[in-house]
Amino acid sequence: MTDAASWASSPAVRRSMQGNRSRDTAPELAVRRAVHARGLRYRVAARPLPGLRRTADLVFSRSRIAVFVDGCYWHGCPEHHRLPATHVTYWSEKVARNRARDLDTDAQLAAAGWTVMRFWEHDDPAVVANAVEAAVRSAAPKPPHEKP
């Protein structure tokens, strides 16, 4: 096993993990369909802030709302996340880095005047869509953030 593949316990596990999608997951698609059915339009897998190398799953530019549908495994869901049997140190550190990045993303977007909405992949898409619709419809379009 090479250093680049040291996170995987076998070539089969490596192939399986590499097959995980970073966007257009089933939970994300279900939320997008439910939100779209409510007449809302959004950008998909877009950067809310041009200078920030982070993408939100749904971006409502005019109302400045960024929606994330986080995977239970990758983002450490307190209800469903379970560490694997092998390479526990690597994976626990990886999830901790992901969670720290999520907090940093939330803070940077909030500082720029954005509303951040985070949901877990196991959340009911209809409930998520209701929350997103309420936020978007109640948010007046905001002017672009001016640089200091």
Backbone hydrogen bonds, N-H to C=O, Kabsch-Sander energy under -0.5 kcal/mol:
donor,donor_aa,acceptor,acceptor_aa,energy
5,A,2,T,-0.7
6,S,3,D,-1.4
8,A,5,A,-2.0
14,R,10,S,-2.4
15,R,11,P,-2.4
16,S,12,A,-2.2
17,M,13,V,-2.8
18,Q,14,R,-2.3
19,G,15,R,-1.1
20,N,17,M,-1.3
29,L,25,T,-2.9
30,A,26,A,-2.3
31,V,27,P,-2.0
32,R,28,E,-2.7
33,R,29,L,-2.6
34,A,30,A,-2.1
35,V,31,V,-2.7
36,H,32,R,-2.7
37,A,33,R,-2.3
38,R,34,A,-0.6
38,R,35,V,-0.9
39,G,36,H,-2.1
40,L,35,V,-1.5
43,R,59,V,-2.6
45,A,57,D,-1.5
46,A,56,A,-1.1
52,L,49,L,-1.7
53,R,51,G,-0.6
54,R,52,L,-2.3
56,A,46,A,-2.8
57,D,67,V,-1.4
58,L,67,V,-1.8
59,V,43,R,-2.3
60,F,65,I,-3.0
61,S,59,V,-0.8
64,R,60,F,-1.0
65,I,60,F,-1.9
66,A,115,T,-2.8
67,V,58,L,-3.0
68,F,117,M,-2.8
70,D,68,F,-0.7
70,D,119,F,-3.2
75,H,71,G,-2.1
76,G,72,C,-0.6
76,G,73,Y,-0.6
77,C,72,C,-2.2
81,H,77,C,-2.3
91,W,87,H,-2.3
92,S,88,V,-2.7
93,E,89,T,-2.2
94,K,90,Y,-2.3
95,V,91,W,-2.5
96,A,92,S,-2.0
97,R,93,E,-2.4
98,N,94,K,-2.2
99,R,95,V,-2.6
100,A,96,A,-2.3
101,R,97,R,-2.5
102,D,98,N,-2.4
103,L,99,R,-2.2
104,D,100,A,-2.3
105,T,101,R,-2.8
106,D,102,D,-2.6
107,A,103,L,-2.3
108,Q,104,D,-2.6
109,L,105,T,-2.7
110,A,106,D,-2.5
111,A,107,A,-2.3
112,A,108,Q,-1.1
113,G,110,A,-1.7
114,W,109,L,-2.7
115,T,64,R,-2.9
116,V,114,W,-0.5
117,M,66,A,-2.9
119,F,68,F,-2.3
121,E,70,D,-2.1
123,D,120,W,-1.8
128,V,124,D,-2.5
129,A,125,P,-2.8
130,N,126,A,-2.1
131,A,127,V,-2.1
132,V,128,V,-2.7
133,E,129,A,-2.9
134,A,130,N,-2.4
135,A,131,A,-2.1
136,V,132,V,-2.8
137,R,133,E,-2.9
138,S,134,A,-1.7
139,A,135,A,-1.2
140,A,138,S,-0.6
142,K,62,R,-2.5
